[in-house]
Amino acid sequence: MIFITAKFRIRPEHADRWPEIAAEFTRATRAEPGCLWFDWSRSLDDPNEYVLVEAFRDDQAGAAHVQSEHFKKAQQTLPPHLAETPRIVNATVDQQDWSLLGEMAVQD
């Protein structure tokens, strides 16, 4: 799978509304057949930063995502709300879902 984590620094005046601002893009991406997950979290240390954790089935699914109409639209509509260019880590991982964190296994 293609595993991506991106940090988005949002302009302070838009930070509280970011989930709403990105909602259409988020819904459309989650509906893509090759999207495994697309999840936003807000930083506990910086209220103007959101972290996006996303995964796509394979290279073809990742390519379909960046070629989609909703991605092209997001390239136009999201940057005016950003304080800086997002930072990204992008890796190919040999798995299709989350692994268990055995070091913190929950005991029944």
Secondary structure as UniProt FT lines:
FT   STRAND          2..10
FT   HELIX           12..17
FT   HELIX           18..21
FT   HELIX           23..30
FT   TURN            33..34
FT   STRAND          35..42
FT   TURN            47..48
FT   STRAND          49..56
FT   HELIX           59..67
FT   HELIX           69..77
FT   HELIX           79..81
FT   STRAND          87..92
FT   HELIX           102..104
//
